[in-house]
Amino acid sequence: MPAQKWLPIDAFNRLPDPLAVLVEWTSPDPDNGISIFTADYDTHIFCSTYRALAAFFLAVVVGVPRGIFLGWKKSVHSYAYSLLGLLRPAPPHLHGCR
């Protein structure tokens, strides 16, 4: 496993180069971790995809009705805008928004 010597932090020198990762990933009998030929690979892909899609659909189910409601009621918009304004990294007058 050749290490890259050009990296600025010593901890990164322990990382394998991209070719070693590709060889290990496509190996039928990997030394470390999981390759595309191991039984756990499909399980990991399924769990990661499920987690990402569940988070996306939860965000859509919660966010779209809230956005419609904010655009529909002026009182809800003014209340939510003042609360969300606390989360801004800089006040609006600093970056030209009015």
C-alpha positions as CSV (number, residue, x, y, z in Angstrom):
1,M,0.0,0.0,0.0
2,P,2.0,3.0,-1.2
3,A,1.4,6.2,0.7
4,Q,1.2,9.7,-0.9
5,K,4.1,11.8,0.4
6,W,2.9,15.1,-1.0
7,L,0.0,15.4,1.5
8,P,0.5,18.2,4.1
9,I,-0.8,16.4,7.2
10,D,1.0,13.3,8.4
11,A,-2.3,11.4,9.2
12,F,-3.2,11.5,5.5
13,N,0.1,9.7,4.7
14,R,-1.6,6.5,6.1
15,L,-4.3,6.6,3.4
16,P,-3.9,4.3,0.4
17,D,-3.7,5.8,-3.1
18,P,-6.7,5.7,-5.3
19,L,-5.4,2.7,-7.4
20,A,-5.0,0.6,-4.2
21,V,-8.6,1.5,-3.2
22,L,-9.9,0.5,-6.6
23,V,-8.0,-2.8,-6.5
24,E,-9.3,-3.6,-3.0
25,W,-12.8,-2.6,-3.9
26,T,-12.9,-4.9,-7.0
27,S,-11.1,-7.8,-5.3
28,P,-13.2,-11.0,-4.8
29,D,-11.4,-11.6,-1.5
30,P,-10.6,-8.2,0.1
31,D,-8.1,-7.8,2.8
32,N,-9.9,-4.9,4.5
33,G,-13.5,-3.9,4.4
34,I,-16.1,-4.7,1.7
35,S,-15.7,-5.2,-2.0
36,I,-18.4,-5.3,-4.7
37,F,-18.2,-9.1,-4.5
38,T,-18.9,-9.5,-0.8
39,A,-22.4,-10.3,0.5
40,D,-22.6,-7.2,2.7
41,Y,-22.0,-4.8,-0.2
42,D,-25.7,-4.9,-1.4
43,T,-26.9,-4.5,2.2
44,H,-24.8,-1.4,2.7
45,I,-25.9,0.1,-0.6
46,F,-29.6,-0.6,0.2
47,C,-29.3,0.8,3.7
48,S,-27.6,4.0,2.5
49,T,-30.0,4.5,-0.3
50,Y,-33.0,3.9,2.0
51,R,-31.7,6.4,4.5
52,A,-31.1,9.1,1.9
53,L,-34.5,8.6,0.2
54,A,-36.3,8.5,3.6
55,A,-34.7,11.8,4.6
56,F,-35.6,13.4,1.2
57,F,-39.2,12.3,1.3
58,L,-39.6,13.4,4.9
59,A,-38.2,16.8,4.0
60,V,-40.6,17.0,1.1
61,V,-43.6,15.9,3.2
62,V,-42.8,18.4,5.9
63,G,-41.3,21.3,3.8
64,V,-43.7,21.6,0.9
65,P,-46.9,22.1,3.0
66,R,-45.0,24.6,5.3
67,G,-43.8,26.5,2.3
68,I,-47.3,26.6,0.8
69,F,-48.7,27.8,4.1
70,L,-46.0,30.5,4.5
71,G,-46.9,31.8,1.1
72,W,-50.6,31.6,1.7
73,K,-50.9,33.5,5.0
74,K,-49.3,36.9,5.4
75,S,-49.4,36.6,9.3
76,V,-47.6,33.2,9.3
77,H,-45.0,34.5,6.8
78,S,-44.2,37.6,8.9
79,Y,-43.9,35.4,12.1
80,A,-41.8,32.7,10.5
81,Y,-39.6,35.3,8.6
82,S,-38.7,36.9,11.9
83,L,-37.8,33.6,13.5
84,L,-35.8,32.4,10.4
85,G,-34.1,35.8,10.4
86,L,-32.3,34.7,13.6
87,L,-30.6,32.0,11.6
88,R,-29.0,34.3,9.1
89,P,-25.2,34.4,9.1
90,A,-25.3,38.2,8.6
91,P,-28.0,40.9,8.8
92,P,-29.7,41.7,5.5
93,H,-28.4,45.3,5.4
94,L,-24.8,44.0,5.2
95,H,-25.3,42.1,1.9
96,G,-27.7,44.5,0.2
97,C,-31.0,42.6,0.6
98,R,-34.0,44.8,1.4
